[in-house]
Amino acid sequence: MNSNTTIRNDWSIQEIENIYHQPLLELIYQAATVHRQWHKASEVQVCTLLSVKTGGCPEDCSYCGQAARYHTGITVKALMSKDDVVAIAQRAKDSGSSRFCMAAAWREVRDNRDFENILEMVQGVNEIGLEVCCTLGMITETQAARLQEAGLYAYNHNLDTSKDYYQEIINTRTYDDRLSTLNNVRKAGISVCSGGIIGLGETHADRINMLHTLSTLAQHPESVPVNALARVKGTPLADLPKVDSWEMVRMIATARILMPKSMVRLSAGRAEMTTEEQSWCFMAGANSIFTSESEELLVTPNPRLDDDRKMFELLGLKPMQKEKITNTIPSL
């Protein structure tokens, strides 16, 4: 869709603060206007996220139930077979998904048989006509190129929070490590999926700084997931309060205004949101959700497929079709 909105990569912190802190209804109105300029407001991309290797991760991400150092009761599972993954991907497509994301609880990709298996999975899912996304931890430029050659469409690597707050949450890798992986993905010609999590104990300034980092990249991420902390028993952040849904709305709306061309994904935390609360997120510019046939988003709860279908019917939403998904906006 054509738009009068200019893509900007030079946002200042002050500009983002002004957008973020304005009265909520005005913020939502502005975001909804931008959203309709760049996207069809009645279409929401349905994505399926599958944990192809679960638990046992050596990282110390304070929110993550898959970190080996925390006692969360998560069952560690080895890498799935290609045939099982492709079968699940086919069922996801039949249920309305146009994007399939495979997640492995690794710190980084290693050049071994497991990576070869991932490449075969990517090729297999690509062949059934889905956008293929992976989130595998840190990857090198060479590994990114191999994923692209296998048919990978997108790579997810979230910033999680601001650079200043990052070491309060993770100590086993640096913020620059995150940005380096995003750079390797971009160099390989793979679309970037990168967002963050709110409710980690961060300040509003941290949220604004994270959005500033994302929106001032040389090219905005094509996909920006906005997650609410899914509190997992046994992790250091398990006792933090539930994220207020209006905070999710504010983040989504600000992200939509800053990065109008991007898909803004209403991600973790939906299981604790009512239909009404999710509706405000769609009004504010979210145009993607994650589903899973296991009713889990990796290892945390996620709404049932039937509940999402009922919500779509109530709100007049429909799943976005793959042929309508493009990273190219016509020139004005």
TAMOUR-V114508 format. One record per helix or strand of 2 or more residues. SS is the DSSP state (a for helix, b for strand). FROM is the first residue (numbers start at 1). LEN is the number of residues. If there is no record, write none. Layout:
ss:SS from:FROM len:LEN
ss:SS from:FROM len:LEN
This chain:
ss:a from:13 len:8
ss:a from:24 len:15
ss:b from:43 len:12
ss:a from:82 len:13
ss:b from:99 len:6
ss:a from:113 len:15
ss:b from:131 len:5
ss:a from:141 len:10
ss:b from:154 len:3
ss:a from:166 len:4
ss:a from:175 len:13
ss:b from:191 len:3
ss:b from:196 len:3
ss:a from:204 len:12
ss:b from:223 len:6
ss:a from:245 len:14
ss:b from:263 len:4
ss:a from:270 len:3
ss:a from:275 len:9
ss:b from:288 len:4
ss:b from:296 len:2
ss:b from:300 len:2
ss:a from:305 len:11
ss:b from:318 len:2
ss:a from:322 len:3
